[in-house]
Amino acid sequence: MKQAQLQRLRNLLSCPTAPFREALVMAEVESQLQSAAIPYFYDQHRNIVVGVASEKSYQKLLSQRSKEPVRVFIAHMDHPGFHGVRWLSEKCLSIKWFGGSPIKHLAGRKVWLASDDGLLVEGSLKKVVLRKDKRAIQTAEVVLDKPLEDKKISALKIFGGFNFRAPIWQSGKRIYTRAADDLVGVFAILETARQLQAINKRNKKTKRPPFIGLLTRGEEVGFVGAVAHLESGFLNKATRPVVAVSLEASRTLPGAIIGKGPVVRMGDWRTVFESGGLKVLSDLAVKLLPGKHQRRVMDGGSCEATAMTAWGIKTIGISLPLGNYHNEGYEGGMDCPAHRGPAPEFVHLDDIEGELKLCQGLMKASLAWDDPWQQQRSRLRKNLKSYQRHL
Ligand SMILES: [Zn+2]
C-alpha cells in the first residue's frame, strides 16, 4: 500500500467513534472527500452519500434508463462504545453501552472518552452491569484519570470505548486498532471513489458504471442508519437495477483466516445473499485474486446486507477477516492480557489490499449481472451432451 493511502487509513482508524456519535469520523471523511473533489451529501439522518452532490442527483442517477446496475457500497461509521448518562462526581461518569462488547475481565479496564470536538481524557471501568442476555455490557461507571478542564460539559455529550496503547499501530502486516469494524469498510469506499475519480478524469470517454457509497450511522444497534435510509425510499424507488455491496469486517472463522485474503461473503448470521450477484463477485475474485481470496457464509454476526435484503435490494458482501471482533479477545495478540477480555481489533494489510481490488473490479462495465449463470449453463449443457446416451 502506498504511503499516502496508508496515511488515510491511519487517519480514519484514529477517529473516536460510537453508535450515533460518528461526528469525528464524518469530519475525517469530509476532509478526504474534499481533498479529492469527490461529491457527497448528507441524507436527512446524517448518513453520508458519496458520489453524488445532492438528493436530486442521487434520485436522477437511480432513475436513469440503463441496464447497468448502480453499485451501492455500504459501510458503517460507528463501532460499539458507550454514551455518558450523568455525572456522579467530578471524576465519575455513569455510562450506557451501545452494541456488542467483551463480557469478562472488565473491572479496571482502560477506556477513552471524547466529545464531538475530539478526545478528552482516559478513564477506567467499574461497577459493570451486563445485559440480561449476558452478551454485552449494559451500564457501568467510568472513573476519569483526571477531572475535565471544561467542568460544564454535559454527560450526554461524552462518548467512549476501550483504550489501548494507541488508536492504531502496526506489527508486521497486522494492523491493530480500536475499531477496524467498520472503519476499514469506510476506507475501502473512500479509496474506491478516489480511484474512480482519477480514472474518469484521465479518460473522459470511457464512463465507469455509477458508484454510490453509503456511509451509515448506528449500525451496531440494528443497522439504524441504513434502515432510516431505506425507509426514506430512495433505493426502493429506483427504476434502474441496483446492487448493494456490504463491506464489513467480520469475526474470523474457520475458512475465513486473517491474512488469506478478503472473503466473498455468501451470507451472514441471518440470511444468504443474492446468488446471481454472488456469482459475479465470486468469478471476479477468481480472476483478480487467484488463491488470495476466501469464500464462505460469515455467520459470526449479521450486517447491513441483512437490512438491504429485507428491503428487497439485491445485495452481496465482502468481508475482512477480523481478529478480536467487537474488542473481545478471542484471538488474543498484542494488548490482550486476558482471553475474551477487552482487546484491540486487528486486520491484515494484504486482506485490505485484496478488498480494494475487488471493489475496483466490481466497478467495471458490462459484468454479467444480467445473466451471471450463462457460462455455467453452457458447461452443464456440454456435460449433458457427453452423457446423454446414458440417459
Ligand atoms: Zn460492523
Residues whose N, C-alpha, C, O or C-beta is under 5 A from the ligand:
A	BS01	ZN	D181 D182 E248 A249
